[in-house]
């Protein structure tokens, strides 16, 4: 709607200064048209840059997650890999469902959607809790009135992402947070210990 308003006001200003013959009418209507046109341009600029006419709406979802390690392992794992130099921002591997065969990498940056990456963070915390969970918190811009929607909906800004945050909560007991390299080293160490125990058991027999 605002595009049509801008076009109409531009035509009105042109008509006032070019078509009207009487100087008084020309200046009065021309001045009014310019003020209205500047106001419409100003509101459009505020909408684009300051999200005028919009409000932030936040949705939060928490769900249980499961270990990235083997089901037989006594220690449950969340694997992490820090993303670039952005502080406290990680790709994390865990199972979404207990019966999943493999762990899945979550929060992997999408190079085709850099705007989403810029406004997104993923971090973990260790707490005294029973289950591991992930809390997804999303804040998006929504119209705060029907009038604002009518005026500016052409820009497609409704639903645009303002902030996206993921927090993985890992229980303090029975769980560990490791990098893939640390997990591989721990697995090799465990395999070596098991081999040594088997060799010792054979020697005793």
Secondary structure as the mmCIF struct_conf table of DSSP 4:
data_model
#
loop_
_struct_conf.conf_type_id
_struct_conf.id
_struct_conf.beg_label_comp_id
_struct_conf.beg_label_asym_id
_struct_conf.beg_label_seq_id
_struct_conf.end_label_comp_id
_struct_conf.end_label_asym_id
_struct_conf.end_label_seq_id
HELX_RH_AL_P HELX_RH_AL_P1 UNK A 2 UNK A 14
HELX_RH_PI_P HELX_RH_PI_P1 UNK A 15 UNK A 19
BEND BEND1 UNK A 22 UNK A 22
HELX_RH_AL_P HELX_RH_AL_P2 UNK A 23 UNK A 50
TURN_TY1_P TURN_TY1_P1 UNK A 52 UNK A 53
STRN STRN1 UNK A 54 UNK A 64
STRN STRN2 UNK A 66 UNK A 66
BEND BEND2 UNK A 68 UNK A 69
TURN_TY1_P TURN_TY1_P2 UNK A 71 UNK A 72
BEND BEND3 UNK A 74 UNK A 75
STRN STRN3 UNK A 76 UNK A 82
TURN_TY1_P TURN_TY1_P3 UNK A 84 UNK A 85
TURN_TY1_P TURN_TY1_P4 UNK A 87 UNK A 88
STRN STRN4 UNK A 90 UNK A 94
STRN STRN5 UNK A 95 UNK A 95
BEND BEND4 UNK A 96 UNK A 97
TURN_TY1_P TURN_TY1_P5 UNK A 98 UNK A 99
BEND BEND5 UNK A 101 UNK A 102
STRN STRN6 UNK A 104 UNK A 106
BEND BEND6 UNK A 107 UNK A 107
HELX_RH_3T_P HELX_RH_3T_P1 UNK A 111 UNK A 113
HELX_RH_AL_P HELX_RH_AL_P3 UNK A 114 UNK A 118
TURN_TY1_P TURN_TY1_P6 UNK A 119 UNK A 119
STRN STRN7 UNK A 120 UNK A 127
BEND BEND7 UNK A 128 UNK A 128
BEND BEND8 UNK A 130 UNK A 131
STRN STRN8 UNK A 133 UNK A 143
BEND BEND9 UNK A 144 UNK A 145
HELX_RH_AL_P HELX_RH_AL_P4 UNK A 146 UNK A 152
HELX_RH_3T_P HELX_RH_3T_P2 UNK A 153 UNK A 155
TURN_TY1_P TURN_TY1_P7 UNK A 158 UNK A 159
STRN STRN9 UNK A 161 UNK A 171
BEND BEND10 UNK A 172 UNK A 174
STRN STRN10 UNK A 175 UNK A 178
HELX_RH_AL_P HELX_RH_AL_P5 UNK A 180 UNK A 204
#
